[in-house]
Amino acid sequence: MAAGRDRHIGKLFTRKLAAAVSLTKDNLVLDINASSELILCTNTATPYAIGFRSTEDKFQRSIGKVAFNTGADIDAEIPVYRSGMANLQLGSTYIAIAIGDRIILHADDDGTVNGAAAEATTADFLLTVGFAEEVVGVDAGGTVLVALRLPRGDAT
């Protein structure tokens, strides 16, 4: 990938972020609740979309503070995407990841990801975010480049 670029995205669209939710990093995996609001995806939920960017408060950053807006603070819907490739945030600890490995949600339940064994059941399919496009060592931190394959319907 070109320097400074962290995603190759499909079409962006927008959805409302749930009132109590904030996105502390770019490219977190999101689920959608019964009220059609975005929430952070857990490791037992079916991934819906990828958050385009964090909800960091730019004004607070300009005066030296780090703060993140929640859905209650944001008047507009936030941009998300469902297709393409993205550098997804890795969880606190994770297994070694090889090219082609299945990527699922991490047990941290904060929208981060982990590597996983090959699909064996329908449940495995529903938990898959995509497939790794790069090698990442055990607990190396950072992100992993993923070719997205979100299971909830066609890409928007």
Helices and strands as residue ranges (DSSP letters): E 7-9, E 13-15, E 29-32, E 38-40, E 49-51, H 58-62, E 78-81, E 84-89, E 102-105, E 113-116, H 122-127, E 128-132, E 143-148
